[in-house]
Structures are given as C-alpha cells and as structure tokens.
Amino acid sequence: MERIAHLQAFVQDRPDSTSFTVAEAQTQIHEQVNRGSLSEDGVILTLYRFIHRGNEEIQQLKGERRPGRPISSREERLSQRKSSEEQEYSSGFWVADLQSQRTVAALRDWNGTWAALATLAFKRITNQGALIESSFPPKGRS
C-alpha cells in the first residue's frame, strides 16, 4: 500500500502540464458558482495563483532544513516546477480562454480527456499581461 501511495504522489507531482492546466482552470470555474467568464485581470490573477501554488510548501521545506544540508528532492521538484512554469509564463502560458462564456460553459462539463479539449478556445498569456489567441493542440507560439 505504501508503494502505491508513493507512486500516486509521484504521478501527482508530474502531471501532463496541458491537461493539468486545463484541470486547474476547470477547478477555478467550479469555485466561482454563479459567475460567468473572468475579466482579463481575473485570468491573470488565476494564472499567477496557479504558478505560485507551491510557495508555502517550498518555504516550509526551507525552514525545516538544517543549515548546511542539501535541499530535499520534494523542494527541488517544487522549485523546478515553479521555475519551468514561470519561464513558460514569460513566453506565453497556454491556458483555456476563461474570458469566453462558451469556453467557460464547455470547461464546466469537460470530462478530463485530451480529445475533449478540441471544443475549448485557448489563449497564451504572457507576464507582460498580453493575451494572445491560440489553437488546440498547442504548436510552438500558437
């Protein structure tokens, strides 16, 4: 049982970034009960929260580490994930278009499969606040 729990934890740390990003957007949509699409600021704030979701755990792990000891593998994975997502954010983070009522409605009913993503609209959001139309599946700068 312990081994299964360890494997599940490992898989949860390394999800497919595309489906996980869409799943996170779906979670955000479900949390905003009687609201429709998000404003531009709301989309950027949601993405910022997503990228920095591990900050508290990173700080906790840093605080628990004795001076002179190397960082734990968990802390390293969290830091690398955050760094990778920040790098993607600087060039354009690919995410479902949460400003579109149609996409928000489709996202509420998304069944979690890759094929079902074709019904959603997507955008790339840069750290300068630019929202650029994108396509599915993501290709380079689209």
LINUR-V146385 format. One line per field, one symbol per residue. burial: 1 if it has 16 or more other C-alpha atoms within 10 Angstrom, else 0. Layout:
BEGIN
burial->???
END
This chain:
BEGIN
burial->0000000000000000010011111101100000001101001101100111010001001000000000000010011011001101100111111111001111100100000010011111111000110110000000
END
